[in-house]
Amino acid sequence: MKRKKIFIILGVLILLIIIILIFQRERVFYRIPFLAPEENVKLVRLYFASPDADYLKVEARRILREEGITDEAKVLVEELINGPRGNLDPTIPPETQLRELYIVPEEKCAYLDFNKAFRANHPGGSAGELLTIYSLVNTLIDNLEGIERVQILVEGKIIETLAGHIDTTKPFPRNSAIVEY
């Protein structure tokens, strides 16, 4: 009789442990964040400055696919503004905001309109200017079909130069020479 009680108590305890484990497992399952299916994710190449600030280097990143090319371009520029995740250096001042972005398909050109902070907070130097400009240009042209040039605007206007060295009055094509692979 005593043995029977012990087996019943052990059986009830084991059953309780199993029930608790099942409920804990379900609670953990619901805390796992939703991951987008692979078809909604796009692998992109973002260009950031090398640690010695001599070249641009590629940082691969996954982003959610957007409906249109303009929305996807905005996401790419925002990712550049947010900066690198690895050991590379940012090319755009963090206070920068993208005011507007539009694409003119006939010109195969993307127009990027930034706030004043883009220019006012830029660290300057001809190398710094080149890295900033081609970080944007190469990122957009490499990742988006139909874009071959990028024009930079500040507060809705074409500027002569970003920090005093590089002529920014005309759209820029891709530049592979500034990239270190």
N, C-alpha and C positions, 0 to 999 in steps of 0.2 A: 504494500500500500504506500509506504514511504517512497519507494523508488518510482512509483507511478506518479506521485505528486511532483517529484523532482523533474521527471521527463515532461510533464505538462507545463511546469513553470519554465523550463528551458525552451520548450517549443513556443510558448507565448513570447518569451524574450527574443528569440530568434525572429519570430514573425514581426514583432515591434521594430526591431533593428532593420529588417528588410523594408518595412513600410516607411520608416524615417529616411533611409537611404534613397528610396524611390522619390519621395517628396523633395529631398535636398537636390537630387539630380535634376528634377524638373525646374526647380527655382534657379539653378545655375544656368540651365538651358535658356531660360527667358532673359537672362542678363547678358547674353552674348549679343553684341551689336550686330545690326543687320549689315551684311556685306552685299554690295551690288553684284549682280551676276557678271561674269567676265565679258559678255557682249556689251555691257554698259560702261566698260572701263577701257581707256585708251592709254597706251604707253607713249609718253612724249619725251622729247629731248629739250631740256632747258639749258641755257648757256649762262654760266657764272664765271667770275674771275678766278684765275688760279691763285694760290696763296701768295705767290710773289708778284701778282698783278701784271704779269707780262702777256698772258694769253687768256682766252676763254676756254673753259673745259665743259664737257657735257655732264649733266646730272640727269639720269633717267628717272622719271616719276610717272606714277599712274594717276590719271584724272578721270572723273566721270565724263562720259560723252555728253555733248550738248546738242541741242536740236539743230542749230545752224552754225555756219562758219564764224559769224560775228560773235556769237555767244562763246564759242570755243576759243576764239582769239582773246576775248576778255578774260577768260579763265587763265589762259597762258600768261598774259601780262600780270594778272594778280599773283600768280605763282612766282613770277620773277620779283615782284615787289615784296612778297613775303620772305624772299631770300632762300638760300640753299639750306638743305638739311644735313649735308655732309661737311667735309673739310674745305669746301670752296668758299669764296668771299662774295658778298652781295655786290651787285652792279648798280642798283637803283636805291636812292635814299629811302628809308622806311616810311618817311612822312608823305611820300608821293601818293597821289590818288589819280587814278585814271578817270578823267571827267567823261570822256566819250571815245568810242572807237567805231569807226565805220570803214567799210570796204567798198571800193569802186571796182567792180569786176572788169569793166572795159579797160581800165588802167592797170589791172592786176596789182593794185596798190592798197595797202592798209594805212589808214590815217589814225594816229594815236594822239589824243589830246589830254595832256596832263595838267595838274594844278601847278601853281607857282613854286611849291616846295620841291618839285622835280629839279628845277633849275637853281633855286636859292640854296638848297641843301646839298647840292652836288659837290663832292670834294675837289673837283677841278683836275687840272693837268691834262695834257693831250692824251696820254695813255688811258687815264680814267674816263675821259670822254669817249674814246674809241671803244673801250670795253662796254660802257653803258649803251651806246648806240647799237653796237653789233650784238649785244646780248639780246636786245629786243628784236632786231632785224633777223638774225639767224634763227632765233626761237620760232618766230612766226612763219618764216619762209620754209623752214624744215618740217614743220608740223601741219601746215595747212595747204591744201591744194588750191591752186589758182592765185596765190600771192607771190609776186616776184620782187616787190619793192615796198618799203615802209617809209612814211613821212611822219616826222615828229612835230607836234604842235604843243604850245604852252598857252593855256587860257584862250584857246580857240584861234591862236595866231601862229603863223610860221615864224620861227625865230632864226636869227642869223647864225647863232652858235649856242651851244649848251653851256660851255664854261670858258669861251674865249679862244678856242683853238680849231675846231672842226666846223666847216660850213654845213649848216643844217637846213639850207633853203630849198634843197631838192631831195626827193625820195632816195633812199639808200637800197642798193641791191645786196644780196648775200655776200659775205666775205669769209672765205675759207682760210685765208692766210693768217687770220688772227686766232684761229682755233688750234689748240694742241690736243692731239688725239692720243 
